[in-house]
């Protein structure tokens, strides 16, 4: 097993929105309100289009097995509170380059990865290992990160819904259904408010709780598809729980306690 479960949290792309809608001169808060209002006029939702969403955090659970991976399991948000979007993207792609993991997401095909693509384009972040489709590595011809039906990127919501958009489900609902802790849901407005207040750490912590739930669902998925058995599932749970309980991060410790 060599798995990178990932989740992004986003905020409005103020600079891009100002350029597209000629909103130069407005401060960030006023620009965001204008963008949400314009979007609401264009559609039934104020949710901004993916190309106008800027990445505020990328949270991951990494699980590696083998002598060269030290049977590692780790939970983190990439970079730190001061990292730029370009730096976050570079760190994400570097992890893919280092170990060629199976990427795991929830709705990543429709949200996380398209946002990552647009933001990499804007920030000029090169990632040939991620974009490989077999031209330079035959292993990627039949299984790459970009093709919807390949396992190298496993979008759990997509797979479990049989690639039927109307059958998709919220991550939090499935986590709670399976007896996992779930998370207190932050909407776009509350994430943006936390960012404006400089509380980037709250956004990062929120992303980590989300990606932990995603990882636990993935382990259960590995059980039902026969990749691990019940004893191995229990071992994976123990390994992760030990890691969380040893953490000095309050939100991770709280997650472990809620999981019990």
C-alpha positions as CSV (number, residue, x, y, z in Angstrom):
1,X,0.0,0.0,0.0
2,X,1.3,3.4,-1.0
3,X,-1.5,5.8,-0.7
4,X,-1.9,9.6,-0.6
5,X,-5.3,10.7,0.4
6,X,-5.8,14.4,-0.3
7,X,-8.2,17.2,0.2
8,X,-8.1,20.9,-0.7
9,X,-9.8,23.9,0.9
10,X,-10.4,26.9,-1.2
11,X,-11.1,30.6,-1.1
12,X,-12.1,33.1,-3.8
13,X,-9.4,34.0,-6.3
14,X,-9.6,37.8,-5.7
15,X,-7.0,38.7,-8.3
16,X,-8.5,36.6,-11.0
17,X,-12.0,37.8,-10.2
18,X,-10.9,41.4,-10.4
19,X,-9.4,40.9,-13.8
20,X,-12.3,39.0,-15.3
21,X,-15.0,41.3,-13.9
22,X,-13.1,44.6,-13.9
23,X,-13.3,44.9,-10.1
24,X,-9.9,46.5,-9.6
25,X,-9.9,49.0,-6.7
26,X,-12.1,47.0,-4.4
27,X,-10.6,45.4,-1.3
28,X,-10.7,41.6,-0.8
29,X,-13.9,41.5,1.2
30,X,-15.8,43.7,-1.3
31,X,-14.4,41.8,-4.3
32,X,-15.6,38.5,-2.8
33,X,-19.1,39.8,-2.1
34,X,-19.3,41.1,-5.7
35,X,-18.1,37.7,-7.0
36,X,-20.6,35.8,-5.0
37,X,-23.4,38.2,-6.1
38,X,-22.5,37.9,-9.7
39,X,-22.3,34.1,-9.5
40,X,-25.7,34.0,-7.8
41,X,-27.1,36.0,-10.7
42,X,-25.6,33.6,-13.2
43,X,-26.7,30.4,-11.5
44,X,-28.8,29.0,-8.7
45,X,-25.7,28.9,-6.4
46,X,-23.2,31.5,-5.2
47,X,-20.5,28.8,-5.4
48,X,-17.7,30.2,-7.5
49,X,-16.6,28.4,-10.7
50,X,-13.6,26.1,-10.2
51,X,-11.2,28.4,-12.0
52,X,-11.9,31.2,-9.6
53,X,-11.2,29.2,-6.5
54,X,-7.7,29.6,-4.9
55,X,-6.2,26.9,-2.8
56,X,-5.8,27.8,0.8
57,X,-4.7,24.4,2.1
58,X,-3.9,20.9,0.9
59,X,-4.3,18.2,3.6
60,X,-3.1,14.7,3.2
61,X,-2.9,11.3,4.8
62,X,0.1,9.3,3.6
63,X,0.3,5.6,4.1
64,X,3.4,3.8,2.9
65,X,4.4,0.2,3.4
66,X,7.8,-1.4,2.7
67,X,11.3,-1.2,3.9
68,X,11.9,2.1,2.0
69,X,8.8,3.7,3.5
70,X,9.2,2.7,7.2
71,X,5.6,1.5,7.4
72,X,4.7,5.2,7.6
73,X,1.3,6.7,8.3
74,X,1.1,10.5,8.6
75,X,-1.5,13.2,8.7
76,X,-0.6,16.8,7.7
77,X,-1.4,19.9,5.8
78,X,1.4,20.7,3.3
79,X,3.7,23.7,4.0
80,X,2.7,26.0,6.8
81,X,0.4,29.0,7.4
82,X,2.6,31.3,5.4
83,X,3.0,29.0,2.3
84,X,1.9,30.5,-1.0
85,X,-0.5,28.6,-3.3
86,X,2.4,27.9,-5.6
87,X,4.4,26.4,-2.8
88,X,1.5,24.2,-1.7
89,X,1.1,22.9,-5.2
90,X,4.8,22.2,-5.6
91,X,4.8,20.2,-2.4
92,X,1.8,18.2,-3.5
93,X,3.3,17.3,-6.8
94,X,6.7,16.6,-5.2
95,X,5.0,13.9,-3.0
96,X,3.6,12.3,-6.2
97,X,7.0,12.4,-7.9
98,X,8.8,10.9,-4.8
99,X,6.7,7.8,-4.3
100,X,4.1,7.5,-7.2
101,X,1.3,6.8,-4.7
102,X,-2.3,5.9,-5.4
103,X,-4.2,9.2,-5.0
104,X,-7.4,8.9,-3.1
105,X,-10.1,11.7,-2.9
106,X,-13.7,12.3,-2.4
107,X,-15.2,14.0,-5.4
108,X,-11.7,14.8,-6.5
109,X,-12.4,14.2,-10.2
110,X,-15.1,16.9,-10.2
111,X,-13.6,19.3,-7.7
112,X,-10.1,18.9,-6.2
113,X,-8.2,17.9,-9.3
114,X,-9.7,20.4,-11.7
115,X,-9.0,23.2,-9.2
116,X,-5.4,21.9,-8.8
117,X,-5.1,22.0,-12.6
118,X,-6.3,25.5,-13.0
119,X,-4.1,26.8,-10.1
120,X,-1.0,25.0,-11.4
121,X,-1.6,26.6,-14.7
122,X,-1.9,30.1,-13.1
123,X,1.1,29.5,-10.8
124,X,3.2,27.9,-13.5
125,X,3.9,24.8,-11.4
126,X,5.4,22.0,-13.5
127,X,4.6,18.4,-12.6
128,X,5.5,15.9,-15.4
129,X,5.2,12.9,-13.1
130,X,1.6,13.8,-12.4
131,X,0.6,14.5,-16.1
132,X,2.3,11.4,-17.4
133,X,-0.1,9.3,-19.6
134,X,2.4,6.7,-21.0
135,X,4.6,8.7,-23.4
136,X,7.6,8.4,-21.2
137,X,6.5,5.6,-18.8
138,X,4.6,2.6,-20.2
139,X,3.2,1.9,-16.7
140,X,1.1,5.0,-17.0
141,X,-0.5,4.0,-20.3
142,X,-3.1,1.8,-18.7
143,X,-3.2,3.4,-15.3
144,X,-2.6,7.1,-14.8
145,X,-3.8,10.0,-12.6
146,X,-5.8,11.7,-15.3
147,X,-8.2,9.0,-16.6
148,X,-11.5,8.8,-14.7
149,X,-11.7,5.0,-14.6
150,X,-8.1,4.3,-13.6
151,X,-7.2,3.3,-10.1
152,X,-4.1,5.4,-9.8
153,X,-6.4,8.2,-8.8
154,X,-9.4,6.7,-6.9
155,X,-12.2,9.1,-6.4
156,X,-14.2,7.2,-3.8
157,X,-17.4,9.2,-4.3
158,X,-17.2,8.5,-8.1
159,X,-16.5,4.8,-7.7
160,X,-19.0,4.1,-4.9
161,X,-21.8,5.9,-6.9
162,X,-20.9,3.8,-10.0
163,X,-19.9,7.1,-11.7
164,X,-23.5,8.3,-11.4
165,X,-23.5,11.9,-10.4
166,X,-27.1,11.7,-9.0
167,X,-26.0,8.9,-6.7
168,X,-23.1,10.8,-5.1
169,X,-23.0,11.4,-1.4
170,X,-21.4,13.9,1.0
171,X,-18.2,12.7,2.6
172,X,-19.4,13.6,6.0
173,X,-22.7,11.6,5.7
174,X,-20.9,8.5,4.6
175,X,-18.3,8.8,7.4
176,X,-21.0,9.2,10.0
177,X,-23.0,6.3,8.5
178,X,-20.0,4.1,8.9
179,X,-19.4,5.1,12.5
180,X,-16.5,7.4,11.9
181,X,-16.3,10.8,13.6
182,X,-17.2,13.0,10.6
183,X,-16.5,16.7,10.9
184,X,-18.1,20.0,11.7
185,X,-18.9,21.3,8.2
186,X,-17.5,24.7,7.2
187,X,-19.1,26.3,4.2
188,X,-17.4,28.5,1.6
189,X,-18.3,31.7,3.6
190,X,-16.9,30.4,6.9
191,X,-13.7,29.3,5.3
192,X,-13.3,32.7,3.6
193,X,-14.1,34.5,6.9
194,X,-11.4,32.4,8.7
195,X,-8.9,33.4,6.0
196,X,-9.8,37.1,6.2
197,X,-9.2,36.9,10.0
198,X,-5.8,35.3,9.4
199,X,-6.9,32.0,11.0
200,X,-5.3,29.8,8.4
201,X,-4.6,27.1,11.0
202,X,-8.4,26.5,11.4
203,X,-8.7,25.9,7.7
204,X,-5.7,23.5,7.7
205,X,-7.1,21.6,10.8
206,X,-10.5,21.4,9.1
207,X,-8.9,19.9,6.0
208,X,-7.0,17.3,8.1
209,X,-10.2,16.1,9.8
210,X,-11.8,15.8,6.4
211,X,-9.0,13.8,4.9
212,X,-8.9,11.5,7.9
213,X,-12.5,10.5,7.4
214,X,-11.7,10.0,3.7
215,X,-8.9,7.6,4.6
216,X,-11.0,5.6,7.0
217,X,-13.6,5.2,4.3
218,X,-10.9,4.1,1.9
219,X,-9.7,1.4,4.3
220,X,-13.2,0.1,4.5
221,X,-13.4,0.2,0.7
222,X,-10.2,-1.8,0.5
223,X,-11.9,-4.4,2.7
224,X,-15.0,-4.9,0.5
225,X,-12.9,-5.1,-2.6
226,X,-10.7,-7.8,-1.0
227,X,-7.4,-5.9,-1.0
228,X,-7.2,-6.3,2.8
229,X,-8.9,-8.7,5.2
230,X,-10.7,-7.9,8.5
231,X,-7.5,-8.5,10.6
232,X,-5.5,-6.2,8.4
233,X,-8.2,-3.6,8.6
234,X,-8.0,-3.7,12.4
235,X,-4.2,-3.4,12.2
236,X,-4.5,-0.3,10.0
237,X,-7.0,1.2,12.4
238,X,-4.6,0.6,15.4
239,X,-1.7,2.1,13.5
240,X,-3.6,5.2,12.7
241,X,-5.1,5.6,16.1
242,X,-1.7,5.3,17.7
243,X,-0.4,8.0,15.4
244,X,-3.3,10.3,16.3
245,X,-3.0,9.7,20.1
246,X,0.7,10.5,20.0
247,X,0.1,13.7,18.2
248,X,0.4,17.0,20.1
249,X,-2.3,18.5,17.8
250,X,-5.5,18.9,19.7
251,X,-7.8,18.4,16.7
252,X,-6.1,15.1,15.9
253,X,-6.3,13.9,19.4
254,X,-9.9,14.9,19.6
255,X,-10.6,13.0,16.4
256,X,-9.1,9.8,17.9
257,X,-11.2,10.2,21.0
258,X,-14.4,10.7,18.9
259,X,-13.5,7.7,16.9
260,X,-13.5,5.5,20.0
